[in-house]
Amino acid sequence: NAGVTQTPKFQVLKTGQSMTLQCAQDMNHEYMSWYRQDPGMGLRLIHYSVGAGITDQGEVPNGYNVSRSTTEDFPLRLLSAAPSQTSVYFCASSYTQGAGFYGYTFGSGTRLTVV
Amino acid sequence: RKEVEQDPGPFNVPEGATVAFNCTYSNSASQSFFWYRQDCRKEPKLLMSVYSSGNEDGRFTAQLNRASQYISLLIRDSKLSDSATYLCVVTVNTGFQKLVFGTGTRLLVSP
């Protein structure tokens, strides 16, 4: 199993450009989420999905869109890149068992620089 | 106030030393507790879950004090390979089990 696969690993964008960060998982997890990690701050939740067709906002959603058309894929779209979006982005998937959530698995990350 | 607070370190220790990290969290509704390990420029990886009764995994011991909202991690007999950043993580269930991360404590183990 590949687990959680993120592409690209590195990206440089100019201010105002748009792009999509790809995330795919092959574990049949129903939950997927996007986090960003900035120096001096913990990982922060951008958007999440509890299943195909269902998405919701996390704590820092502005400037990002997501969709979940399949269980496997959860792309993150930057609509108009800004320097404040320079960060490392991690996609994660997890599953439920009873009342608990388990199996939080992270992708290897995408390092994005906006100039 | 940050939801999860950790001493950023770095903690510099020699091989074989015992080192302890602490973490406090502010949301009393937090449900689950974890320590993650993150190597430089890599993704976080689950080190261990933390239970009120305390739990041990080899050289690692974790403890949770719900009354004080305090979590600890003890590493015995430190190895060079233990050098990493240790993230204290709690979950808050808002219909989705959101992970709330501390900023991490950096550990450097030297020969």
HADDOCK unambig.tbl for C-alpha pairs under 7 A between the chains (distance, minus, plus):
assign (segid A and resid 40 and name CA) (segid B and resid 103 and name CA) 6.14 0.50 0.50
assign (segid A and resid 41 and name CA) (segid B and resid 103 and name CA) 5.10 0.50 0.50
assign (segid A and resid 42 and name CA) (segid B and resid 101 and name CA) 5.00 0.50 0.50
assign (segid A and resid 42 and name CA) (segid B and resid 102 and name CA) 5.05 0.50 0.50
assign (segid A and resid 42 and name CA) (segid B and resid 103 and name CA) 4.14 0.50 0.50
assign (segid A and resid 43 and name CA) (segid B and resid 101 and name CA) 5.72 0.50 0.50
assign (segid A and resid 101 and name CA) (segid B and resid 97 and name CA) 6.56 0.50 0.50
assign (segid A and resid 106 and name CA) (segid B and resid 43 and name CA) 6.23 0.50 0.50
assign (segid A and resid 106 and name CA) (segid B and resid 44 and name CA) 6.73 0.50 0.50
assign (segid A and resid 107 and name CA) (segid B and resid 43 and name CA) 6.57 0.50 0.50
assign (segid A and resid 108 and name CA) (segid B and resid 42 and name CA) 6.16 0.50 0.50
assign (segid A and resid 108 and name CA) (segid B and resid 43 and name CA) 5.13 0.50 0.50
assign (segid A and resid 109 and name CA) (segid B and resid 43 and name CA) 6.37 0.50 0.50
